[in-house]
Amino acid sequence: MTHDSILEPADFRAPAVLLAGPVDQAMYASFRDQLNKAPQEGLCVVELSTLGGDPEVARMMGEDVRFHSDINPGRRIVFLGKAAIYSAGTTFMSFFARENRYLSRGTRLMIHERLMNCTLGLNGPLTTCIASVEAKLHELQASIAIQNEGFENLVRGSQVTIEEVLRRAPSNWYIEASEARSLGLIADVI
């Protein structure tokens, strides 16, 4: 089996890493523990089902996949999404090379913009108020840049343009597994 060959259903019989639930610090700890115990050579399947969670935790998990793939080229780490891969789950999937992304039948991806919920209170000298507004603006700009990096990772090598993602993400874009395959976002449906 080469690193870019299409896998068969039997290849997913016993995933090395099983994750379900919110993408949070507890999932990250479980992910790290299971990944460290997984075989260091050959196929390593990471199975996930999630309604979303913390995008920064998803990015940490993704960076771990990237790091482990770089330091151990004899190991093929593959993503298998089951049932629902929403929000932070899609962010995590974006760290896997397109040829290493699989979804089970009927699974839905959900892509949306990052969310922010805050109240900006202005109180004090005017120059301090301007600094507070500028700090919040910088936070928004950095968050958008990070979000768009993830979107670009997701669509790289597919038929989906970054412009389409940016147009559809504000209203939650749901993509069924077979559509994800036809758009080139994943390698195959299992």
C-alpha positions in Angstrom: 0.0 0.0 0.0 1.4 3.4 -1.0 0.7 6.6 0.9 -1.7 7.8 -1.8 -3.5 4.5 -2.7 -7.3 4.4 -2.1 -8.1 2.3 0.9 -10.7 -0.4 1.2 -13.4 -0.8 3.9 -11.4 -3.6 5.5 -8.5 -1.1 6.1 -10.8 0.7 8.6 -11.7 -2.4 10.6 -9.7 -1.4 13.8 -8.9 2.3 14.0 -5.9 3.1 16.2 -7.5 6.3 17.5 -11.2 6.5 18.3 -12.6 10.0 19.1 -16.3 11.1 19.7 -17.9 14.1 21.3 -16.9 17.7 21.6 -13.5 18.8 20.4 -12.0 20.0 23.8 -9.1 19.5 26.1 -10.4 16.1 27.2 -10.5 14.9 23.5 -7.0 16.3 23.0 -5.6 14.3 25.9 -7.3 11.1 24.7 -6.1 11.8 21.1 -2.5 12.3 22.3 -2.6 9.1 24.4 -4.1 7.0 21.6 -1.8 8.4 18.9 1.3 7.7 21.0 0.2 4.1 21.6 -0.7 3.5 17.9 1.6 1.6 15.5 4.5 3.6 14.4 4.7 2.0 10.9 2.0 1.4 8.3 -1.6 2.5 8.5 -2.9 4.5 11.5 -6.6 5.3 11.2 -8.0 8.2 13.3 -11.8 7.9 13.5 -13.9 11.0 14.6 -17.5 11.9 15.1 -18.2 15.4 16.5 -20.7 18.2 16.5 -17.8 20.6 16.9 -15.9 22.4 19.7 -12.8 24.4 20.2 -11.1 25.3 16.9 -7.7 25.8 18.6 -7.8 22.3 20.1 -8.6 21.0 16.6 -5.6 22.9 15.3 -3.4 21.4 18.0 -4.5 17.9 17.1 -4.0 18.7 13.4 -0.5 19.9 14.1 0.3 16.7 15.9 -0.8 14.7 12.9 1.4 16.9 10.7 4.3 16.5 13.1 4.0 12.8 13.5 3.7 12.4 9.7 6.8 14.4 9.1 9.0 12.6 11.6 7.8 9.1 10.6 7.2 8.9 6.9 6.7 5.1 7.1 3.4 5.8 8.9 0.3 6.8 7.0 -2.2 8.6 9.3 -5.6 8.6 7.8 -8.8 10.4 8.8 -12.2 8.6 9.0 -15.2 10.8 9.7 -18.4 9.1 10.9 -21.9 10.5 11.1 -21.1 14.2 11.8 -17.9 16.2 11.3 -19.0 19.7 12.2 -17.0 22.9 12.7 -13.8 22.1 14.6 -14.0 18.5 13.3 -13.7 19.8 9.8 -10.8 22.0 10.9 -9.1 18.9 12.2 -9.8 17.0 9.0 -8.2 19.8 7.0 -4.8 18.9 8.4 -4.9 15.5 6.7 -3.7 15.4 3.1 -6.8 15.0 0.8 -5.7 11.4 -0.1 -5.9 10.5 3.6 -9.4 11.8 4.2 -12.4 9.4 4.3 -16.0 9.6 5.4 -18.5 6.9 6.2 -21.7 6.8 4.1 -24.1 9.5 5.0 -21.7 11.5 7.1 -22.1 15.3 6.9 -19.4 17.9 7.0 -20.3 21.3 8.3 -18.1 24.3 7.5 -18.8 27.7 9.1 -17.0 30.8 10.1 -15.5 31.0 13.6 -17.8 32.5 16.1 -17.2 35.4 18.5 -19.4 36.5 21.4 -18.2 39.5 23.3 -19.3 42.9 24.5 -16.8 45.7 24.1 -17.1 48.2 26.9 -15.5 51.6 26.5 -14.7 53.5 29.6 -11.9 55.9 30.3 -9.8 58.4 28.4 -10.5 58.6 24.7 -7.0 57.3 23.7 -7.5 54.3 25.9 -10.9 53.7 24.3 -9.2 53.7 20.9 -6.6 51.2 22.0 -9.3 48.9 23.3 -11.2 49.0 20.0 -7.9 48.5 18.0 -7.0 45.5 20.2 -10.4 43.9 19.5 -10.1 44.6 15.8 -6.6 43.0 15.7 -8.1 39.9 17.5 -10.8 39.7 14.8 -8.3 40.1 12.0 -6.0 37.4 13.4 -8.9 35.0 13.9 -10.1 35.5 10.3 -6.6 34.9 9.0 -6.3 31.6 11.0 -9.8 30.6 9.9 -9.0 31.2 6.3 -5.7 29.2 6.5 -7.8 26.3 7.6 -10.3 26.8 4.7 -7.4 26.9 2.3 -6.0 23.6 3.7 -9.4 22.0 3.4 -9.9 22.9 -0.3 -6.3 22.4 -1.5 -6.4 19.9 -4.4 -10.2 20.0 -4.6 -12.7 21.5 -7.0 -13.9 23.9 -4.3 -12.5 27.4 -4.4 -11.6 29.5 -1.4 -14.1 32.1 -2.7 -16.9 29.5 -2.6 -16.1 28.6 1.0 -15.9 32.2 2.1 -19.3 32.8 0.4 -21.0 29.7 2.0 -19.4 29.5 5.4 -21.3 32.4 7.1 -24.6 30.4 6.7 -23.2 27.0 7.7 -22.4 24.9 4.7 -23.4 21.2 5.1 -21.8 18.7 2.7 -22.9 15.1 2.5 -20.1 12.4 2.1 -20.8 11.6 -1.5 -20.9 15.3 -2.4 -17.6 15.8 -0.5 -16.1 13.0 -2.7 -17.4 14.5 -5.9 -16.0 17.9 -4.9 -12.6 16.4 -4.2 -12.6 17.3 -0.5 -12.0 13.6 0.5 -10.4 10.5 -1.1 -13.5 8.3 -0.8 -16.6 7.2 1.1 -16.4 4.0 3.1 
